Amino acid sequence: MAAPRVASIDCLRGLVMVLMALDHVRGFLSDARFAPVDLARTTPALFLTRWVTHFCAPAFFLLAGLGAFLSLARGRTPPEVSRFFLTRGLWLVLLELTVVAFGWYFTWRLVPWTAGVIWALGWSMVLMAVLAWLPIPVIAIIGVALIGLHNLTDAVTPGAFGALGWLWRVLHVPDPHAGALLRIDYPLVPWVGVMAVGYSLGPLFRHPERRRRVLVVLGLVAVAAFVALRLANGFGDPQPWAPQRSAVFTGLAFLRVRKYPPSLDFLLMTLGPILIALAGLERARGRVAEILVTFGRAPLLFYVLHIYVAHAVAVVTAYAQRGTATFLFENAGVTPIYPDWYWLGLAGVYGAWLLIVAALYPVCRAFAAIKARRRDWWLSYL
């Protein structure tokens, strides 16, 4: 008999999907013309609106690896898991460069493409198709090493590799402005390491009581390691923190760690609470938990649709404010420069976010019901 789905995984995935939508709605609609983590210009509310969404990408990669391992308990063999990683990964890359890209830009001029989170998820899965053949302890060691040691290579530039410099950009050096074909937001290292760690956590889920204890312990160790490294202000993040104009902003500076590519501090800060939440959500009940589980069982559909809906809301907002939205129909990057007259305040951003999430819920619920009833192979790719 196939093993049942672990509801806490779907619940956590749904939670981070909803938080991710907040970040993208803010990007389309916010009146802020600066990075929300710019301590010289931001407000605590805007900073935390951005900061809370830092948990999304680490959760996506961790749960993608974990979910792939758990599919073994649902009847897949190791070769089938490897083949699924390969085909699913290539499918995600294709979606990123076509359907997702059009959703961001609303123009057929998709080049230069943006190598975002779906791109990195896809290629990480392709690499996991190879790693999945290794013993679990070896996969775990590789994953932890990529997470813990990759900052040692921060000083290595693409120029050190000559003609292969482009490969180093894909692997480790984000460059959203370079390249006639590709803007890299999400290099693959250490994201593939996070996916490998998620995969290696799979055996824990054969023992429900033990897995909760271990997940909490691992999460607390990660949080403690983050605090210790961040206090030391040395290895772990290339952005040191310093006292600011107030205690609140000093706290924000402490939390302002590098995401592109994610530093060790960034991953410890996010993966620790994610592991604790994964254990805690096993006891989640009630209507909110049911809604989150629904989103978590239709993640790719939600991801694609929320981009299109958020972009459409931005177009309507622009027409309502000035009768034009030409700047929302061009390939200027995921976060283009908007005119000064176009904006919504943070309260408006939150309102639009809640409306978009509510509008997508019945669609995701219907699709999740279809996936629960049917076992068509193609459904596992959506």
HELIX and SHEET records of a PDB file:
HELIX    1   1 ALA A    7  LEU A   29  1                                  23    
HELIX    2   2 PRO A   44  TRP A   51  1                                   8    
HELIX    3   3 VAL A   52  PHE A   55  5                                   4    
HELIX    4   4 CYS A   56  LEU A   70  1                                  15    
HELIX    5   5 SER A   71  ARG A   74  5                                   4    
HELIX    6   6 PRO A   78  LEU A   95  1                                  18    
HELIX    7   7 GLU A   96  VAL A  100  3                                   5    
HELIX    8   8 ALA A  101  TYR A  105  1                                   5    
HELIX    9   9 VAL A  117  LEU A  131  1                                  15    
HELIX   10  10 ILE A  136  LEU A  149  1                                  14    
HELIX   11  11 HIS A  150  THR A  153  5                                   4    
HELIX   12  12 PRO A  158  LEU A  164  5                                   7    
HELIX   13  13 GLY A  165  LEU A  171  1                                   7    
HELIX   14  14 TRP A  191  SER A  200  1                                  10    
HELIX   15  15 GLY A  202  ARG A  206  5                                   5    
HELIX   16  16 PRO A  208  ALA A  232  1                                  25    
HELIX   17  17 ALA A  247  LEU A  255  1                                   9    
HELIX   18  18 LEU A  264  GLY A  280  1                                  17    
HELIX   19  19 LEU A  281  ARG A  283  5                                   3    
HELIX   20  20 ARG A  287  GLY A  296  1                                  10    
HELIX   21  21 PRO A  299  ARG A  322  1                                  24    
HELIX   22  22 THR A  326  LEU A  328  5                                   3    
HELIX   23  23 LEU A  346  ARG A  373  1                                  28    
HELIX   24  24 TRP A  377  TYR A  381  5                                   5    
SHEET    1   A 2 TRP A 113  ALA A 115  0                                        
SHEET    2   A 2 LEU A 182  ILE A 184  1                                        
END                                                                             
